[in-house]
Amino acid sequence: MSSIYRYSHTLVLSCIATWTLISRFKQVPICRIFFGAVPRTPKMSDQPVAVMFPEDKFVEACNDLENPNLDGYEFFTESHGIKIYRRYIEESGLYEYKVFGTLEDLDPEICAQVYMDLEYRKKWDGYVYELKPVTEDGKSGVYWQVNFPFPMSNRDYVYMRQLKEFDIDGKHIWAVLGKSEPFKCEPERKSVIRVDDFHQSMVLRSDGKNGTKAFMHYYDNPKGMIPTWLINWAAKTGVPKFLTDMQKACKGYPEYLKTKQS
């Protein structure tokens, strides 16, 4: 059941799942105006050139990493050095979450690569039922079906994602945004509940030592009759577990790449 909040994407930090695209602007970027930041083209080579998210959304996510905006949020829980805050959404009766933490002994670039690598995710994330990139009309995204325990139906997501890198005040930052987006090539499937109200941002940078400072903003509406206590339990346990799984995956990623290339 922790799968509801592990995706992120994508979770944890969606998890999501998943996400890639890069934009360039002829005018002075907003990130430079606000931060003196220089946007950089991501090194991931699988990213088509397209404008997926407005620049100010990246600015907002990067700013939350350094100066968290918790207006309207309440402290929810803390586990393994991970702090989670939540805000009630009146329209849905659900919460959105902001998560802050440090992944010790992990390089942020490796974390970003692991977070973006769909094929590798299939190997380390046991909740993945189906995961693949999708493209349509110049638009790129991800299809992700999540295993839910019996007797609940699986959920699936179709969403856009984009990764951008920034240099801000001498710090290199990786920022990933994702949100629900319909793709005609991926219609709803029988016996699977489509999550069409989902958004996530994840920001990573070095903690100045040997680890990664991470921030995630997450919301989705899984639909269906899921008890509130179960959703709360999933939120409290799912994010820390996701981070633990991701830490293990990051440490095993160099070896995975060697095996893949051999």
N, C-alpha and C positions, 0 to 999 in steps of 0.2 A: 504494500500500500504506500510505502515511502516513495514509490515511483511517481506519484502525483507531483511532488515538488522537486524531484531530482532532475527534471528535464527543462534546459536549459537550459533546449535546451537544457535548457538545458539545461539547472540546474543549476549545479551549484552554482556553482560558480561554475544549465539547461544547461549545463548541462545543460541549455541546452542544450544541442545536437548539432557540427552542423552548419555552419553559417559562413558565407563568404561573399564578398564583392567589394570593389574598391571604387571610390569616386575621386575625381579631381575637379578643381574649380579654377576658372580664369581670374576671378576676383580674389581679393585678400580674404583668406579663410576666417571664419568666425573664431576658430580656435586660436588664431594668432591675435585677434583683437582682444580676447578675454584673458589669454594666458601668456601671450608672447610665445605661443607654441608653434612648432613647425611640423605640419602633418607629413608623414612619410609613407611611401608606398609599401604595403606589406610584402614580405619576402615569400609568402606562400604563393606558388606559381599557378594555382588552379583558380585564380580569381578573375572573372571577366570585368571589364571596365564598365561600370554602371553606377548611377546615383540611386541608392536604395533608401538611405535615411538622410534627413537634413543635417547639416553640420552642427546645428545647435544641440541636437540629441546626443552627439558624441561629446560635446562640450559639457553638457549636463552630467553625463556618466563619469567623465574624467574628474570633474569637480567633486562629485560625491566620494570618490576614493580619498581625496585629500581633505576635503571640508564637507563632511556629510550633512545633507539637508534632511533633518528628521522631523520637520514640522508635520504635526498630525499623526506621527508614529509613536507607538509605545514599545518599551522593551519587552521582548517576548521570551527569549531563552538564551543561554550561553552553554556551549559544550566544546571541549577540546580547543579552547581559545577562539572559538567562532561565536560571534555575537549576532543575534537575529532580532530585528525590529519589524513590527507589522503595523499596517494601517487598514482600517475597516472601509470596504467599498460598499456604500449603501445600495447601489443599483443591483449588485449581485448577491449581497449578503456574505461575501467572502473577503479575504484579506489579501493585500499585496505585501511583499516582504523585501526588506533590505538586509543584506548579509555582509559582515565584515570579518576578515580573518587573515592569518598568515599561514602559508604553506612552507614549512621549514625544510631546508636543504633541497629546494627545488628551484631551478632556473626558470624565470618567467617566460622566456622564449619557448622552452620545452613545454611549459604548461599551455601556452597558446597553441602550439602545434598539436598537442594531444587533444585539446578542446575542439580543434577544427578538423581533425582526421576522422572521417566517418567510418572508414574501413577498420581502423584500429579500435574504434569505440565498440564495434560489434564483438570484439574479442574480450574486452574487459568489463563491459556493462551487461549484466545478466538480465536487465529489464528490456533490452532491445528485442523486439519481434521482427521488425523490418526497418531498415534505415538506408536511404539513398538520396543522391542529389536529383533535383528536378529542374528543368528549364522550359520556358514557354514565352514566346513573343519577346525575346530579349531579356526576360526576367529569370533570375536564378534563385533557387531556394532548396528546401529539404522536405522530404516526406519521412515521417517518423511514426512508427506504430509501437506503442508501449504495452508490454505484458502487464495485465492486471490479474490479481488472484481470483479464482473461482469463488463465488458465482458472478462476479462483476465482468462486464464486457471490457475488452481492450479499448484504449483510447488511441486516436492518431492525430497527428499535427501536420499541417502543411504551412510552411512559413518561409519568409525571406530572412536572410542573415547577411551580415556584413562585418568584416574586420578592417580596422584601420590602426595604424601606428602613429604615435606622436612623440615628439621631444618637447617636454614641458619643464622649464626651470632645471635643465640638465638631467632630467629623468626620462628614460625611454618607457613609453606606456603602450600597452596593447589593449584595444577596446573592441568588444564584439557586441553588436546589437541584433536582436531578432524579434519578429512579430508575425502574427498570423496573417496569411495572405492566400486567397483562393487561387488555385491552379486548375484549369479545366482538365488538364491531363491526369489529375488525381481526384476524381469524384469520390464522394462518400462511399464507404464499403458496407456491405451487409454485416450486421452484428458487431460493428465497430463504431464507437461514438466519436464523432469528429469534434475536437477541441478547436473552436474558431475564435476564441477570445484569449489570446496568449501574448505576452510580451516579456522580454528579458534583456538585460544588459549585464555584461561582465567586463571588468577592468582589472588588468594585471600590471604590476611593475615590481622591480627588485625592492626588497626590504632594506637594502643597503648592506646586507650581510650575505648570506648564502641562500636566502629564501625568497619567497614571492608574497607581496602584499596583494590581497585580492578583495574585490567588491562585487556583489551581485544584487541586482534589482529584479524581482520576479513576480509575475502574476499569471495565473491561468484559471479558467473556469472549467473543471472537469465534467460538469453536468451530472445528471443522475442523482439518485437518492443516496448520497454518501453522508453518514452522520457527522456532525460538527466535531465531536470528540475524536473521530478517526482522522479527519483532516488535520486537526491540531497535532495529533500524535505524529502524523506523517511529516508535518512541517518541522517538528522538533527533532525527529530522528533522521529524516531523509537527507537534509542538507549536510549535517556532520558526516553521515555515512558516505554520501557522494564525495565529499572532500577526501575522506580516507581512501576510497576506491581510486580517486583521481591521482592521489599522491603515489599509490602503488603503480598505477598505469604510467605516470610520468617517469618513474624510476626505471621501468621496463621498456620505455620507448626506444632508446638508442639500440638496444638489442633487437627489438622488433624490426627496426629499419634495416639493420644488418642482415637479418634473416630474409626480409622482403627483397633485398637487392641481390642476394646470393642465388 
